Amino acid sequence: MSALDNKAPGMIDPQAAAAANANPPVFDAAFQARFAELLAWRRDVRRFRRDDVDPALIEHLLDLAQLAPSVGNSQPWRWVSVDSAATRDKVRANFLRCNEIAAGAYQGERAALYARLKLEGIDVAPRQFALFCDRTTAQGLGVGRQTMPEALDYSVVAMIETFWLAARTHGLGVGWVSILDPQAITTELDVPAGWKFIAYLCVGWPVEQHVDPELVRHHWQDRTSAGRDVLSR
Ligand SMILES: Cc1cc2nc3c(=O)[nH]c(=O)nc-3n(C[C@H](O)[C@H](O)[C@H](O)COP(=O)(O)O)c2cc1C
């Protein structure tokens, strides 16, 4: 039995943990190569099939996402499943308003190219989630966030990446939508006070698979070496 097979999501029974700790897994060269492939083939997906996603698969991915790192073990991520047509309409209207403003920042050819980009899958994605950070959580007892309270927000992002990769291992696509008014979506989703909006995720089976990002394929922005250099001090 794996140390992950028991107890609540992300929690490990101390006995199982002790047994597992005595015999840690070896991630061999074959696994490393497959993991590199996973990273290369994770995509931001905006074109989804309409087929349902088995709720058990979503539950499994939510369990895996519980293994993500978080400041002080605070686990500040809060999920809202956006299911009703009425609420999705509000999110879509929110996106359209924000995207119109965003489009206004470009001129000429760039504006024309921007208008052709597909930047969300809200109409079609069978599952949609808003992710919030509970900035009021007491879990973690403040460790690591006294001088940087935003470390809570970063923890939610770390969880999202975990979920994104886990979904991809099942062939499930995830698309991140940030062209939204965070205040409006917080009000529209009627979440508890103190929850900060972090991300809107569209989830479903992708129509197509690509090793190159959509924005590269559509000549918006190539990958570059930005961020690859490491300063030495
Ligand atoms: C914080 C964040 C916000 C994003 N917001 C959007 C968005 O609003 N619309 C969109 O189409 N893609 C969005 N993306 C996806 C990026 O455009 C995408 O990750 C990037 O183009 C690289 O493509 P890849 O994820 O397929 O490698 C977002 C990604 C991140 C990490």
The ligand as a MOL file (V3000), in Angstrom:
LIG
                    3D

  0  0  0     0  0            999 V3000
M  V30 BEGIN CTAB
M  V30 COUNTS 31 33 0 0 0
M  V30 BEGIN ATOM
M  V30 1 C -1.1490 33.5560 -13.7630 0
M  V30 2 C -1.5900 33.1300 -15.1410 0
M  V30 3 C -2.6670 33.7610 -15.7470 0
M  V30 4 C -3.0770 33.3790 -17.0220 0
M  V30 5 N -4.1720 33.9810 -17.6130 0
M  V30 6 C -4.5710 33.5870 -18.8440 0
M  V30 7 C -5.7370 34.1480 -19.4660 0
M  V30 8 O -6.4590 34.9710 -18.9200 0
M  V30 9 N -6.0790 33.6960 -20.6840 0
M  V30 10 C -5.3250 32.7660 -21.3450 0
M  V30 11 O -5.6760 32.3930 -22.4770 0
M  V30 12 N -4.2290 32.2190 -20.7830 0
M  V30 13 C -3.8540 32.5980 -19.5570 0
M  V30 14 N -2.7620 32.0170 -18.9830 0
M  V30 15 C -2.0340 30.9710 -19.7140 0
M  V30 16 C -0.7670 31.5230 -20.3500 0
M  V30 17 O -1.0820 32.3480 -21.4290 0
M  V30 18 C 0.0650 30.3170 -20.7920 0
M  V30 19 O 0.4770 29.6330 -19.6360 0
M  V30 20 C 1.2820 30.7190 -21.5960 0
M  V30 21 O 0.9000 31.2920 -22.8070 0
M  V30 22 C 2.1930 29.5140 -21.8830 0
M  V30 23 O 1.4210 28.4960 -22.4710 0
M  V30 24 P 1.3830 27.0430 -21.8320 0
M  V30 25 O 0.7540 27.1890 -20.4660 0
M  V30 26 O 0.5280 26.2310 -22.7660 0
M  V30 27 O 2.7990 26.5810 -21.7380 0
M  V30 28 C -2.3610 32.3670 -17.7040 0
M  V30 29 C -1.2780 31.7290 -17.0740 0
M  V30 30 C -0.9090 32.0960 -15.8040 0
M  V30 31 C 0.2390 31.3730 -15.1450 0
M  V30 END ATOM
M  V30 BEGIN BOND
M  V30 1 1 1 2
M  V30 2 1 2 3
M  V30 3 2 2 30
M  V30 4 2 3 4
M  V30 5 1 4 5
M  V30 6 1 4 28
M  V30 7 2 5 6
M  V30 8 1 6 7
M  V30 9 1 6 13
M  V30 10 2 7 8
M  V30 11 1 7 9
M  V30 12 1 9 10
M  V30 13 2 10 11
M  V30 14 1 10 12
M  V30 15 2 12 13
M  V30 16 1 13 14
M  V30 17 1 14 15
M  V30 18 1 14 28
M  V30 19 1 15 16
M  V30 20 1 16 17
M  V30 21 1 16 18
M  V30 22 1 18 19
M  V30 23 1 18 20
M  V30 24 1 20 21
M  V30 25 1 20 22
M  V30 26 1 22 23
M  V30 27 1 23 24
M  V30 28 2 24 25
M  V30 29 1 24 26
M  V30 30 1 24 27
M  V30 31 2 28 29
M  V30 32 1 29 30
M  V30 33 1 30 31
M  V30 END BOND
M  V30 END CTAB
M  END
